[in-house]
Amino acid sequence: MIAVYDAAGTVVGAAPRAEVYARSLWHGSAGVILRSTDGRRVYVHRRADDKLVMPGLWDCVAGGVVDPGETPLGTATRELAEELDVRGVVLRPLLAVAWESGPGAGLGGPEGLRCHLFGYEAFSDGPVHHQASEVAEGGWRTNAELAELLADPARGFAPDSRILAEHFLRTL
């Protein structure tokens, strides 16, 4: 079960993940850009090839859907611990935005994915340990290398994380 939102960003209930995706219901996701303590590097990873949504794409956000009764900050904290095994760091809000993949994007149901994205940043130099079911590979990249990855059409990047990454890079 995951939290279901309305278009304005208010939680209105809960539904099974498959139903949320199949019916293109608004939902929430929260994620964290993990930065080195000097602020010059970002942890970038490739999503596991067998993930349900956006398998094998490059990403720089440890994140996931908001569970019923969970706050976006709680989700972001949980996901950072689950996916990268980073705990005990302060999360700072970066961005909250409604995002839609649109029909035909191959994501979600006939309307695409509809999501309220809550983005945070955290600072740590690791160690980072991947959750194998979420992350295929990863490593630290400079902010410039992240920008190059985002600009390379041959290297698929998770579209929701792209929104957060591009916002992050504009604020440097």
Secondary structure, 3 states (H helix, E strand, C coil): CEEEECCCCCEEEEECHHHHHHCCCEEEEEEEEEECCCCCEEEEEEECCCCCCCCCCEECCEEEECCCCCCHHHHHHHHHHHHHCCCCCCCEEEEEEEEECCCCCCCCECCECEEEEEEEEEECCCCCCCCCCCEEEEEEEEHHHHHHHHHCCCCCECHHHHHHHHHHHHCC
